[in-house]
Amino acid sequence: MRRLTRAEFLRAGAVSGAVALSGAGAVTFAACGGSSGEAPAARNATPQVIARRKDRPATPTLAIASGPSPADNTARAVAAAGGMAAYVQSGDVVVVKPNMVTGRAPEYAATTNPEVVATLVRLARDAGAKRVLVMDNPTSDARSAYSLSGIADAADAAGAEVHFMTDAGYRDYVIPGSLLGTHPLYSPAVDADVLITVPIAKQHGSATLTLAGKNLMGICNKRSRLHTKGLSRGIAELAAAFVPDLAVIDATRILVRNGPNGGNLDDVVTKNTVVACADWVAADAWVTRLFGLTPQDVPYLTAAADMNLGTIDLRSQPIKHV
């Protein structure tokens, strides 16, 4: 049986709104929608669908690269996980989704390292991507978060379109599972051919850790609903609907306390590591050890494992240290 694309999977549930991808300019400045904003009124019952989903290997390789250069670690990890050409085809529209939660410089480990993001943009472009969009929905002022993180300039220089997410970009989709029902997702990310989730590894007061799965909350609106209805199960259900094609976890510096925003360098530990895998659950599971935890200590990971979204038991997982 043919595996549905991400957009095909969600098409039947899309019940409101429509929006095109941002314009061709390298940096798109538009009004930024906050996480509590309401989705716009319905304009089109059936949104346009342009995505096509790649099948991942049955047992994808979990790649761990360590060394002093975040860019080099990223390139080696992606290569060991199959190479970007395994995920991106010529003409693809690619969304690279970092964590830009707030306006912090990279050394505070609250936001994804800009060298990691820029390297992914270059690798996607080299693999033939027609467009690479870099986007997030910060909980603080978006322009400040994009700028102070260093990600906007780094992604722009690497050839990405730095996309500011707007309220007009959200549509409601039916989410599989028992919790959310329908939820607004950012349609340019849904409609992209390839989604790469690239979080900073950090402690989170509500979710225990922010890793690849938690990072997907940045492409949904009304995030307070997840906290109210059940954060861990909500993250797993979002990930079931909006499966990333590749997870790349930035553990160059990790935030071990006072996440997700941080702000104190005493809470930062240097690990100089980047992890890549097509199975985001396996990637997240491995990174828990950097915090002295296990996957079972992170409720959204156990929820994801219960939904068969990936593996948290790494004993039979192909792992490459490069």
Sequence and secondary structure as in RCSB ss.txt:
>XXXX:A:sequence
MRRLTRAEFLRAGAVSGAVALSGAGAVTFAACGGSSGEAPAARNATPQVIARRKDRPATPTLAIASGPSPADNTA
RAVAAAGGMAAYVQSGDVVVVKPNMVTGRAPEYAATTNPEVVATLVRLARDAGAKRVLVMDNPTSDARSAYSLSG
IADAADAAGAEVHFMTDAGYRDYVIPGSLLGTHPLYSPAVDADVLITVPIAKQHGSATLTLAGKNLMGICNKRSR
LHTKGLSRGIAELAAAFVPDLAVIDATRILVRNGPNGGNLDDVVTKNTVVACADWVAADAWVTRLFGLTPQDVPY
LTAAADMNLGTIDLRSQPIKHV
>XXXX:A:secstr
     HHHHHHTT  S       SSSEE      TT        SS           SS  EEEEESS HHHHHH
HHHHHTT GGGT  TT EEEEEE   SS  GGGSSS  HHHHHHHHHHHHHTT SEEEE    SS HHHHHHHTS
HHHHHHHHT EEE   GGGEEEEE SSSS SEEEEEHHHHHSSEEEEE EEEEETTTEEE HHHHGGGGBS THH
HHHH HHHHHHHHHHHS  SEEEEEEEEEE SSTTT   GGGEEEEEEEEEES HHHHHHHHGGGGT  GGGSHH
HHHHHHTTSS S GGGS EEE 
